[in-house]
């Protein structure tokens, strides 16, 4: 059975998620943006086995401690799409820009693309390519439990910014309306920041989309 815990990290209150299969205890981080000791303690308390680190996009507040945790748990970093490679090579500049601790550049062990699948124990995620906030942004979809981890594509009553390098507003709106909303109104989602919501709620009430 699929389980998850959301742990907001850093002054940006970025939603790092630990997702796991309670039948096998296999787990993954999604977007570990900072506070590695807090995340390690959460893993220890849950008693799960981290097997991979999943990234939705290359902004520092979502990937800040991915390399450190990958080394600590001896696991691979997977995602996002390769169109975000420029963001990973610019992590030192991002850390100065956003006032984060210095972060060395790194590259994921595997890039992802539309329709790829990720397996964590007995649970699986489908990958959707959802550019706009960044050109290589992806979303992790669990079809069985109707939950999505959408990074900074969509928020409760808001949408992702597109004023960063290579952001594209038209692409972002297309990603939301043509990739996410067709999954169904009852699909809930974990955004990169802030509270959870459902695609139905955002389709009907989000001021940026109605």
RATABEL-V113262 format. One record per residue. N is the residue number from 1. RES is the residue in three letters. SS is DSSP state (a for helix, b for strand, c for the rest). NEAR is the number of other ideal C-beta (glycine too) atoms within 8 Angstrom. D_FIRST is the distance of its C-alpha to the first C-alpha in Angstrom with 1 decimal. Layout:
n: {N:N}
res: {RES:RES}
ss: {SS:SS}
near: {NEAR:NEAR}
d_first: {D_FIRST:D_FIRST}
//
This chain:
n: {1:2:3:4:5:6:7:8:9:10:11:12:13:14:15:16:17:18:19:20:21:22:23:24:25:26:27:28:29:30:31:32:33:34:35:36:37:38:39:40:41:42:43:44:45:46:47:48:49:50:51:52:53:54:55:56:57:58:59:60:61:62:63:64:65:66:67:68:69:70:71:72:73:74:75:76:77:78:79:80:81:82:83:84:85:86:87:88:89:90:91:92:93:94:95:96:97:98:99:100:101:102:103:104:105:106:107:108:109:110:111:112:113:114:115:116:117:118:119:120:121:122:123:124:125:126:127:128:129:130:131:132:133:134:135:136:137:138:139:140:141:142:143:144:145:146:147:148:149:150:151:152:153:154:155:156:157:158:159:160:161:162:163:164:165:166:167:168:169:170:171:172:173:174:175:176:177:178:179:180:181:182:183:184:185:186:187:188:189:190:191:192:193:194:195:196:197:198:199:200:201:202:203:204:205:206:207:208:209:210}
res: {UNK:UNK:UNK:UNK:UNK:UNK:UNK:UNK:UNK:UNK:UNK:UNK:UNK:UNK:UNK:UNK:UNK:UNK:UNK:UNK:UNK:UNK:UNK:UNK:UNK:UNK:UNK:UNK:UNK:UNK:UNK:UNK:UNK:UNK:UNK:UNK:UNK:UNK:UNK:UNK:UNK:UNK:UNK:UNK:UNK:UNK:UNK:UNK:UNK:UNK:UNK:UNK:UNK:UNK:UNK:UNK:UNK:UNK:UNK:UNK:UNK:UNK:UNK:UNK:UNK:UNK:UNK:UNK:UNK:UNK:UNK:UNK:UNK:UNK:UNK:UNK:UNK:UNK:UNK:UNK:UNK:UNK:UNK:UNK:UNK:UNK:UNK:UNK:UNK:UNK:UNK:UNK:UNK:UNK:UNK:UNK:UNK:UNK:UNK:UNK:UNK:UNK:UNK:UNK:UNK:UNK:UNK:UNK:UNK:UNK:UNK:UNK:UNK:UNK:UNK:UNK:UNK:UNK:UNK:UNK:UNK:UNK:UNK:UNK:UNK:UNK:UNK:UNK:UNK:UNK:UNK:UNK:UNK:UNK:UNK:UNK:UNK:UNK:UNK:UNK:UNK:UNK:UNK:UNK:UNK:UNK:UNK:UNK:UNK:UNK:UNK:UNK:UNK:UNK:UNK:UNK:UNK:UNK:UNK:UNK:UNK:UNK:UNK:UNK:UNK:UNK:UNK:UNK:UNK:UNK:UNK:UNK:UNK:UNK:UNK:UNK:UNK:UNK:UNK:UNK:UNK:UNK:UNK:UNK:UNK:UNK:UNK:UNK:UNK:UNK:UNK:UNK:UNK:UNK:UNK:UNK:UNK:UNK:UNK:UNK:UNK:UNK:UNK:UNK:UNK:UNK:UNK:UNK:UNK:UNK}
ss: {c:b:b:b:b:b:b:b:b:c:c:c:c:b:b:b:b:b:b:b:b:c:c:c:c:b:b:b:b:b:c:c:c:c:c:a:a:a:a:a:a:a:a:a:a:a:c:c:b:b:b:b:b:b:c:c:c:c:c:a:a:a:a:c:c:a:a:a:a:a:a:a:a:c:c:b:b:b:c:c:c:a:a:a:a:a:a:a:a:c:a:a:a:a:a:a:a:a:c:c:c:c:c:c:c:c:c:c:c:b:c:c:c:c:c:c:b:b:b:b:c:c:b:b:b:b:b:b:b:c:c:c:c:c:c:c:c:b:b:b:b:b:c:c:c:c:b:b:b:b:b:c:c:b:b:c:c:b:b:c:c:c:c:c:c:c:c:c:a:a:a:a:a:a:a:a:a:a:a:a:a:a:a:c:c:c:c:b:b:b:b:c:b:c:c:c:b:b:a:a:a:a:a:a:a:c:c:c:c:c}
near: {6:12:8:10:8:9:11:8:13:11:3:10:9:14:13:14:13:16:12:15:14:8:7:7:11:11:15:14:15:14:16:15:14:12:8:11:6:9:16:10:8:11:11:7:6:10:5:10:6:12:8:12:14:14:15:17:15:13:11:12:11:15:13:14:12:13:9:8:16:13:7:8:7:5:10:9:14:12:13:15:14:6:10:14:11:9:14:13:8:9:14:10:7:13:13:8:6:9:4:12:5:7:11:7:9:9:7:12:7:8:10:11:8:6:6:8:8:13:6:14:10:5:13:9:12:11:16:11:10:14:14:18:14:17:10:15:20:15:15:13:11:13:7:7:7:10:12:14:15:14:16:16:15:12:12:10:8:8:11:13:7:11:4:9:5:8:12:10:8:7:11:16:11:10:15:16:9:7:13:17:10:6:11:8:8:8:13:11:14:13:15:12:10:8:5:8:12:10:16:10:11:15:11:7:8:13:6:5:10:6}
d_first: {0.0:3.8:6.6:10.2:13.7:17.0:20.1:23.4:25.8:29.6:32.2:30.6:27.5:25.3:21.6:20.1:16.3:14.1:10.7:8.3:5.6:5.5:6.4:9.2:9.9:11.1:11.9:14.4:16.9:17.7:21.5:22.6:26.0:27.5:27.6:26.2:26.8:24.8:21.8:22.3:22.5:19.2:17.5:19.5:18.6:14.8:15.4:13.4:15.1:16.3:16.7:18.0:19.4:19.2:22.1:22.8:26.5:29.3:30.5:31.1:29.2:26.0:26.8:29.1:27.5:25.4:28.1:28.4:24.7:24.6:27.5:26.2:22.9:24.7:22.3:23.1:23.4:22.2:23.5:25.1:27.7:30.9:32.9:31.9:33.5:36.5:34.5:33.3:36.9:38.0:35.7:38.8:40.5:37.4:37.3:41.0:40.6:37.8:39.1:36.2:36.8:38.1:35.3:36.3:35.5:32.9:31.3:27.7:27.2:26.0:26.7:24.4:25.6:24.7:22.2:21.1:17.5:15.5:12.9:10.8:9.5:7.6:7.3:10.7:13.2:16.5:19.5:22.1:25.6:26.6:30.0:32.3:31.4:31.8:32.7:29.7:27.0:23.6:20.5:16.8:15.2:11.6:12.9:10.0:9.1:12.8:13.1:15.7:17.0:20.7:22.7:26.2:26.5:25.9:25.9:26.2:29.8:30.6:30.2:30.4:33.9:35.8:38.8:37.6:38.9:38.1:36.2:36.8:36.5:36.8:34.0:31.8:32.5:32.0:28.6:27.5:29.2:28.7:25.3:23.2:24.7:24.6:20.7:21.3:22.3:19.0:17.2:16.8:17.6:18.0:21.6:23.3:25.2:25.2:23.0:20.2:21.3:20.7:22.6:24.3:25.7:27.0:28.4:30.4:31.4:31.2:34.9:34.7:33.3:35.0}
//
